[in-house]
C-alpha cells in the first residue's frame, strides 16, 4: 500500500477515517473538559492560548475534519481521510529525517492493545537504519491517578515501544500493557535518560501523554490522535508537537499495519 489512493481506500474500509467509532458526544465532552483545563484531557500540554470550547471545535474541524457546528451533538464522528494521508506524509518526513542523521528515538504508547504494532514496526526500521531506539527507566514504577484511585504501574518496553504494565496480578510481560493517557511515563523515561548521562531522544514518537508530555518539555514529538483527544492538536497548533495524524485509535491492531508500511515507504525505509 504505497500510494495515497490505496491508503485512503483502506482508511475508509476499516473506519480509521471517514465515519469512525468515536462518537460526537464523547468528542464534545472532552472538548469541554479541555476548555476547562481538566488535566485528564490536557495529558501533559499546558496551553498558552485561551482555547474555549468553540476554539477547540474550530481547531478539530481544521485538523481532523469533524463538524465545526456546535449544534451537531450526536452520531459518529468523522475524520477526513485526505487530512490523515497528508499528516502521514509529514509524519514520514520526520521519520526519514531522523533515520538520515541516525538520531536517537523514543517510542511510547498509551494504547498498547491497538497501536503497539504500528510503532514497533517503525522502531525496528529505524534501528536497522542505525538509530538508537531508547528504552530508559525500564522497570521504574509510575504512580498514575485514575478514576479508580492511584494505580502503581511499571514502565516497560515491547518491541522498543514504551508502555506501562500493572504491577500486581498476572504474570509480568504476559499482557501487552494497560491503557494510559498520562504524561508521567514519558517524564519518568526522559528524567532517567538525563540522569544516566545517556543519549536524549531527538525525536519522540507516540500518542496521548507520550507525545504531549515530550512536546511540552521541548522534545520534537510526532504521533497519532483520535477526534476526542484535542491536546495533541492544540500542542501542534501552539508549536510544541510537530505532527499529529488524525486517525481512529480504537480499531483492531492489524488495521494499522498498512499505515506502518505506507510511512516506511514514504520515509524510504522499506525493506
N, C-alpha and C positions, 0 to 999 in steps of 0.2 A: 504494500500500500504506500507507494512512493509519491503519488500525485494528490494534489489538493482535492480534486473531484472525487476520487475513490475514498478519501478520508471523510469528506462531507457526507457521502452516502452511508458510510459506517456510523458516523456520529448520529445521524438521524435514525438509522435502523435499530440501534441498541439504546436509543434515548440518552446518549451522552450530551446531545444538543437537540434543538427543536423543543417539543413538549417533553419536559423532564419529570422525574419523580418527586422533586421538591415542590411543595405546594406554595401558592401565593400567600396563603395565610401564615405559613412558617417564615417566609421571607420578610413579610411586612412586620411580623412580631419582632424579628431580630433587627430590622432596621430601626424600629422604635427603641429597642434596648441599646443599640449602638448610639443613637442620638442622645440617650440618657446617660451615656458613658458607663454602661454596665461592663465590668471587667471580664465577665464571662463571654462577652461578644467582642470586646476590644482585642482579646487574645494577644496582647503584647504591644499593640500600636497605641501611641499616645498622640491623638490627633492635635494638630495645630489649629486647623480651621474650626468653625462653629459646628458644621455638619448636623444640621437639623434633619428631621425626617424627610422633608422634600429635597434637601441637598443630597442625601444618601440615595433616595429613589432616583433622582436625576442621574447620578453617577452610575448606578447599577444598570439603568436603561442604556447609558452610553457604552459601558464596558461589556455588558452581557447580552443586552437586547430584551430585557424584561420590559413590561409595560411601564411607561412613565406616568400613567394616570392613577392617582391615589384612590380614585373611585373604583378601580378594578381590584377587588379584595378577595376573590376566591378562584378556585380551579388550579390546574397545573401551572407551574412557572415555565418560562420559555428562555432558551439560550439560542442566540443567533449563531449557526454553525460557521458563518463567514468570520465572525469575531473569534471563534475558537481556533480556526485554522490560522488566521493572521497572528494570533497570540502564540500559537505553537511555533510558527516560523521565527518569531522574535525570541522565543524560549530556546529554540535550536541554535540560533545565532550566539546566544550566551554560552551554551554548551560547547559550541565549536571554538569560541574564543578561549575558554578555559582549557580545552584539550590542546589547542595550539601552543599555549605557553606552559603546559604541564602544571597547571595550578592545583594546589591542594583544595579539595572539595569536601563539604559536609552535607550528607543527606539525612532527612528525617521526615517521619510521617505521623500524623495523629489518627490516620485511618489505615492501619496495617492490614486489616482484613480485605480491603479493597485496593489500596494503592501501592502496597509493598512491591509487587512485581514490576509496576511501572518504573519506580525509582531504582530498583535493583538492577534492571536491565541497563539503565543509564550509568549506574555506578560501575558495573562490570566493564562497559565500553570505555569509560574514562580511565579506569585503572589500566586497561590494556593499552590505552594511548599514552600512558606514562604519568597520569595524575595520581597524587596521593589521596586516596579516599580515607578520610579521617574517621576514627572511632574513639574520641576522647570520653573519659568518665564512664567507661563501660562498667556496669555493676553498681554504680553510685545510686544511692537512694534519693528519691524525689518525692516530697510531700505535696500532694496536689489536692486542693479543696474542691470537692464535688458537691452536688445537691444531696448526696448521701453522707456528707461529712468529709473529714480529712482521710485521704487514701494514700498510703505509702506504696510507691512503685519503684521498680529498679530500671535504670536506663540500660538498654541493651541495643545490640546491632544485629540485624539479619540481612545477609547479602550486602553488607556495607551501608545499610539504612538504619538510622536511629529510630527507636520506638521505646515505649515503656511497657513493662510487664507487672502483673500483680506479684507481690512478694509473699502472699500467703495463699495456700491452697494449690492443688495441682502440682505437676512436675515442671520445674523451670525449663523453658525452652520448647515445651510441647505445644504451646498455642502461639499464634502469630503476634500477640501483643494486644493491648487494650486501646479502645477509642479514647483519645485525649486531645483536647484543643488548647491546653495550657502552654504558655511560652516558657515555663520553668525548665523542661528538659533541655531546650537549646541553650538556655542561660547557664545551666549546670555544665553542659558539654563545653561551651566556649570558655567558661571560667577555668575549667580543668585544663583545657588546652593552653591557656595563657599561663597558668601557674606552673605547668610542667616545662615550659620553655619550648614546647614542641611547635610545629607549624600551626598557624591560624588559617582558617579557610579563606580563600579568595572568592569563593562562591558557595552559598548555601542554597540547597535545592530541597523543596519540601512543600508543606501545606500547613494551614492553621497556625498554631503557636510557633512552629519551627521557622516558617518564613517571616511571620510578623515579628517575633522576638528577635531574630537575627537582624532583620532590616532596621528595627528600632535602635539597635546597638551600632549601626553603621556598617554592617557587612552587606555586600551585594547579595541579594536574595531573589530567587525566582521560584514560582510554584503554580499549583492548581488551586482553584476555589470554586465553590458552588454559589448559586444565586442567593442563598441565605447566609453567606459569610461576607459581609461588606468590608471587614477590617483589611484584608489584603488589598482590595481595590482602592480603599482610602489611602493605604500605605503607598500604593503605586501612584495615585494622584498627587500625593504630597512628596514624592521623590524618595521614599525610604525603601520601597520594594521595586525592583527593576522591571519584572514581567510577571503578570498574573494571567493564567489561562482559564477562561470561564468554561466549566465543564461539570456535569453532574458527578459528585464524588461518591455515589452510593450504588452504582451498578456492579454486577459481578466482576471480579478481578480480571477474568480473561478478556473482557471487552476493552481493557486499556492497553493490551499488547500491541494492537495496530498503532496506537499513539506513540509507543516507545519506538517502534520500527520507523515511523514517519520522522520523529525527531532525530534519530540516529542517521537516517538517510540525508536529511537536510543539514545535519551537522558534519556530514562526510565521515561518519564513524561506523558505517555499516560494515559487517564482516563480509 
